[in-house]
Amino acid sequence: MAQVHGTCDPAFASVREMLQQNISSDKEVGASICVTVKGKTVVDIWGGYADIARSKPWTENTIVSVWSTTKTIMNLAMLLLIDRGVLDPDAPVAKYWPEFGINGKESVLVRHFMSHTAGLPSFDPPIDEATLLNVPKATENLAQQKPWWTPGTAHGYHLTSQGHLIGELVHRVTGKTLGEFVHDELAVPRNADFHLPVAEEEWDRIAEMVPSETAEFPELDPNSIMYRALTGSVVGPNVSKEPAFRRCGLGSIGGFTNARAVNKILSIITHNGTVDGQRFLSSETIAKIFEVQGSGPDLVIGLDIEWGLGFGISMASEDWMPSGKLAFWGGWGGSFALMDLDNQVTFTYVMNKMGANVLGNERTGDYVRAAYTALQGYNA
């Protein structure tokens, strides 16, 4: 039987026991969980298997596709550029990317890209997987589109398109690809095992995704924003095996990493911009995360969510979500990152057995609850 490895403060033993139980009962195939409290790592555990055949152990250095959890790192990179004055969140995107400012997109602001309010949640007409992963080509498609709603007036989750849009904006102002900027400014300074794209020499460390049963969507009006967005660019979970996906460096879905690395990077937010003595962001820039950009039911994924600048900041529909000053988001299948500034807690979870929920999987909330129950009896 696969055992859970790593370190765990005795106060958080329930988190370790839950991961072990889920692996033993086959609810989980392989996963890693990391929890830090006030700068101290209280949980850094991993276990299970990195393949469907359950022949390859999930090790300390296993990495996995984290899908949209990549967006948390991408939007943190945007905050770095805002903090440095390279980008103004209230400036038109066309100031930095002139060719974008056509067909009704003249009023799209930088913050609209970060908060899913730009009106470009997907591709119209729809594109195939090969075009999606041809990032320059797909980005050009978006640059030619009209917004699906008046920018800034509604929010609809930009499933994959946020990566094309922000990636091009970062390239325009830095001269680097998004992946290069993240590597130089976040991954290396935080000594974090985060890859966007993932180099071929790392591929043998990548865990194989275990697809879930496909989520059942209600019958949708083909003219609705939800239907058009969900069908505008379709990828399957097995795309994570494909060389084109691993090499695309798409900031919305293309990251490969583990829970420890995501925790190291996102702790910058939890600690108000300065972590382990290194200042990455001012407290004023951190505060911008919590300025509400959109709220209510999302036009694409239907969740009743409050978007801040780059992150979810409130989602009342999930009873496992703690209260307080939170920044969070997750990835397809269940990976999840939560930054709790009130309690100085960073919680991260990645896995290869995918669930069918929109945010989190059948286990994500249980791990969060267990960590927060343990927190009540923990003295940092």
PyMOL commands that set and color helices and strands:
alter all, ss='L'
color gray80, all
select helices_A, chain A and resi 10-24+67-83+93-95+98-100+110-114+129-133+135-144+161-174+178-187+200-205+225-232+237-241+243-248+259-270+283-288+364-376
alter helices_A, ss='H'
color red, helices_A
select strands_A, chain A and resi 4-8+30-37+40-48+64-65+256-257+274-275+278-279+306-307+312-314+326-330+336-340+345-351
alter strands_A, ss='S'
color yellow, strands_A
deselect
rebuild
show_as cartoon
